[in-house]
Every structure is written in C-alpha cells, then in structure tokens.
C-alpha cells in the first residue's frame, strides 16, 4: 500500500455522523490487503455502536483485477453492517465502471461520482431521506 499509511486514511465527523475514507493512491494487490482494509474500518466503526454515512475517495486507487470481486464482497459486508449509505468518487471513469460493476453484483448501490462535491450532495440526500423514514 502506497503513500499515506492505512491507519491515517480514516476520519469520523461525529457532528455529521459521516465516516470519511481516503483511498487516494491506495493500491490493493492481495486478499491480505483487503483484510487489512476490512479490519481498519471495522475497528473504527464497531465502537460507535451505530450506523454512519460514508464518503470514499477513490482517486488514483488501484486494485488487482483478480480480487475486485473479493473487494466488492468486503464492501457489501461493511455497508450492510455499518452504514446507512455510502457515496464514492473518482475522476477515473474506468475505475467507476469496474468498481460499480463489482458493487452491483453484490447488490450494493454503487453511487460513484466524479467529484467529492457530487458525492457529498448525494450523501446529504441520503441523510435527508433517512431522516424522513
């Protein structure tokens, strides 16, 4: 995994109940990398004892094609357990397509946008809908 250490890629905003994940320039090359990501997220969200909204920055994120489905499965499990809703963003259209396909195969709404502003706007819409339910 490149540049920023995994432990520094997460931030929780308690006032807004939003968990930010910074996967920019992260390289996921193995099933062990996926497990490290899973553990890092679970260890931060489980103690909250409530679901959160999430925004994931996938800018310049890379993943070995052979493990994309395993990554999608990990995301599905985390979303089901810890999130009200998640939005994602990257300017890379190929990654939006591939990651979106992997998430859709797992019945996870892909919500992958081109910018952080679009992702945040969608997340606010999800929060508004959740508040009216």
GICORQUI-V207859 format. One record per backbone hydrogen bond with DSSP energy under -0.5 kcal/mol. CO is the residue of the C=O (numbers start at 1). NH is the residue of the N-H. If there is no record, write none. Layout:
CO:NH  CO:NH
//
This chain:
5:8  6:9  9:22  11:13  11:20  12:14  13:17  13:18  17:53  18:13  18:20  19:55  20:11  21:23  21:57  23:26  26:28  26:62  27:29  28:64  30:34  31:35  32:36  33:37  34:38  35:39  36:40  37:41  38:42  39:43  40:44  41:44  41:45  42:46  45:48  45:49  46:49  52:84  52:85  53:19  54:87  55:21  56:58  56:89  57:23  58:61  59:25  62:28  64:67  65:68  67:71  68:72  69:73  70:74  71:75  72:76  73:77  74:78  75:79  76:80  77:81  78:82  79:83  82:52  85:54  87:56  88:113  89:58  91:93  92:96  93:97  94:98  95:99  96:100  97:101  98:102  99:103  100:104  101:105  102:106  103:106  103:108  104:107  107:109  111:88  111:113  113:90  115:119  116:120  117:121  118:122  119:123  120:124  121:125  122:126  123:127  124:128  125:129  126:130  127:131  128:132  129:133  130:133
//
